[in-house]
Amino acid sequence: MLRISDLVAGYGKMKVLHGVDFAVRDGSFTSILGGNGCGKSTILKVVSGLVPVMSGDVKLAGKSIVRVKPHHIVREGIAHVTQGKDVFPSLSIAENLMLGAYVIDDKDIIQSDMKRVYAIFPRLREKRNQASGLLSGGEQQMLAIARGLMCRPKLLILDEPSAALSPKLTEDIFAKIAEIHRGGLTILLVEQNVRMALKYSDYAYILKDGRIVFEGEAKELLEHEDLKSFYLGRSKSH
C-alpha cells in the first residue's frame, strides 16, 4: 500500500528524518511509535504532501507521490487525521462530515457513508446538528476521524489520536479505530502511547531522532526487552 524509501525530510534546511525506510501492507494496522520530537508527525506530513521531500521516495500502491499536491493526494486515497482534533468549530457535525466528502460526487454514496460513520460513532449522530466547537475533546477526535472516512480513503493515517484524552476515552477511541480496521481499511498510526498502539497494531516501527531503531510484529515488540527498558520504563535503573 505505502512504501517509504531512504526518506530525508524536514523544515527549511533542518533535517528531521534521516534515511527512513518502512512499508505499510495493504489491509494492515501499522504504527510508528516514539517520543516527542523524533519525527513521527513529520513522516505523516510528508506522506500527505504537507512537508517536502529532500531526498528519497514515497510510493502509494507503487506510484510515487513525491511533489504531488495535498488535495491530489486525498484523491489518490489518503486521509490524514492531524493531531489536535482539527474540526471546523462553527460548523455542525453534519457539515464537517460533508466537507470530508468533497471528493465524492454521488449524493447517494455520501448519504450512505454518513449513515456508516454515524453507526460507528453513535454519539455524533445524536449531536449531528450541534456546532462542533461545543463538543468534548473525545467527541472532536471522533468527528475528525469520521470526517477522514467520508472521503473513502484507501489509507487512513492518524496522528496521536490519544493526545490530551483520558485513559477511558483513549480506550474508546482505539476501540473505534480497531473497528474501522476490521472493516477492511488500511491504517497508519503515529502514537506516543506505546502499549495502546501495540495492543491493536499488526506491525510497528520505533522512531528515534529521525531514524527507525526497532521494527517487528506488534506482539513481539511489546515483549522486547530493549523496548520495555527504553519506552515502557522497565529498566533496572528505574
N, C-alpha and C positions, 0 to 999 in steps of 0.2 A: 504493500500500500504506500508506504513512505520510506525513503532511504536518504539518509544524510551522509555525505562523504567528505571527509577531511575539511570540515567546515571551520572557517575562521571568520568571525564577525564581531562587531562592537559598535561603538558610538564615536563618530569623528575619527580621530587617529587612535583612539584607545581600543585595544583588542580585549574582548571579554571571553570569547570562545577560541580555543587553540587546537584546531585539528580534531573536531568532534566527529565521531562515526557512530551511527546507530541506525536501526531499522525498526519499523512498526509493521508487523504482519497483518494481512487482511483478516478482519474479524477478531483481532486480539485486543486485550486491555493492557496497554503498556504504560509504565510510569517512569518519569525522570525525577529522581529524588536528590535532595541535598540542602545545605544550609543557605542562609541569606547571602546574596551577592555572588553566588557561584556560577550564575549564568543560565539558570533554568528558564526564567521568563524570556530571556534574550533568544533562546532557541525557538520558543513558540512564536515570538515576533518575527524571526527570520522566516519561519515556515509560512506565516500568514502575510508576508511581504511588507511588514512594518519596519524592519531593520534590514539594511542592505547587506549582501554577502561580500566579504572582502576576497575570499577565495574558497574553493570547494564547490559542492553541488548539493541541491535539494531536488529530489525527484518524487513526484506523486504518480503512482501507477506507471512507473518507467519514463515519465515525461518530466523534464527539468522545468521547475517553476521559478528559477532564479531570474530576477528582474521582471517578473510578472506582477502587475499592479494588484493591490489587495482586493479590490472589488472583483477582479477577474479570478483571483484565487478562490473566492467564495463560490463563484460559478463553476470552478473546477471541482468543487466538492469538499472544501474545508471550512468548518465553522469554528471560530476561535472565541471561546468564552473567557474574557480577560479577567484578571484579578481586580477585585474592588467592587464586584456586584454592580456593574455598569448597567443602569436602566435609564430610560427617559422619565424623570420623576413627575413631570407634569402630565404625562400621558397615562391612560389607563392600562391595566394588564392586557386587555384585548388589543389595544392599539399598539403596544410594544410587540406583541406577538405578530401582528400584521406587518410591522416593519421588518421582522425577521424573515418574512415570506416574500420579500420584494423581488427575489429572483424567480418566483413561481408565477406563471401567467394564468393558470387554470383555477378559477374560483372554487370549483368543486373540490379540487385537491387541497386547497388552502383550508376550506371548512372541515374536510376530513382530518387534516393534520392538526387543526385546532382542537378537535374532539380527542384526538390521540394524546396530545400533550396535557390536556385537562384530565384525561384518565390517569396519566402518570402523576400529575400534580393536582389533586382534587382541591387543594386549598386555593389555587389560582382560579379555578372555575368559580368557586364561591365568591371570590372578590374581583371577578373579571372586569367590573365597571369602576373599580376604585383606582385612584391615582397611585401609580407605582411608588411614588416618593413617600407614601404613607405606610408602606409595607415594612415588616420587620427585616432584619438583615438576612435571616434564613429564607424568608419569602422572596426577597430580592434576588438571592442566589438561585432559587428555584426558577424565577422568571428569566434570569439571564440564560440559564441552561435551556429552558423551554424555548426561548426566542432563537437560540442557536439551532435547535432541532427543526424549526419552522422552514429553514432553507434546504431541508432534505440533504444533509451532508453525507459524504462517504466516510469522512473522518471528523470526529468531534475532538477538539483539543481544549483542555480545561486547565486554567492557571490558578492554582491554590484555591479550590472551591471551599476548603475548610477555614480559610482565613477569617479570624475575628468571630468565629462561631463557637457556641458552647459545645461540650462533648456530645450532648444529646442531639443537637442539631447537626453536628458533624456526622454522627451515625446515620441520621435520617437522610442527609444529602448523599452520602456514599451508597446507601441502600438504593436510592433512586438512580444513581449513576450505574450501579450494577444491574438494575432492572433494564435500563436503556441498553446496556451492553448485551444482555441476554436476548434482547430483541434483534440483535444482529449487527449493531453499529460498532465500527472500529473506534477505539478511544485511545487518545494520548493524553496522559495526565501529568501535570507538574505539581509536586506537593512537598511540604516540609514534614507533614505528619507521616513519618515512615511506616509505622505499624499499620495505620489505617490503609494506606496506599497498597502495601504489600498484602494485606488481607484480601483485597479484591482484585489485584492485578494478576495477569498471567506471567508477565516478564517485566523486569525493571533494570534501569541503569542508574548508577550513583554518580553524580557530578560533583567535582571539587575543583575550584579555581579554574573553571572553564574547560575541564578535561574529564572524560569518563574514567573512573578509577575502579568501578566494580560493575559487573553485569551478570545476569543469570535469571533462572526461574524464580518467581517471587517467593515461593515457599522455601526454596533453598537459601535465598538471600536472608530471609527472616531468621534462619538458624546459623548464618555465617558468623563466626566468632569475631573477626575483624570488624564486621558491620555492627554487631552488638556493641563492641567496645567503643567505636568511634561515634556512632549515631544514636545508639539506644542507651548509652550511659552505663554500660556494664563492665567497664574496665576495672582492674584491681585498684587503680589509683582513685577510683570513685568510691 
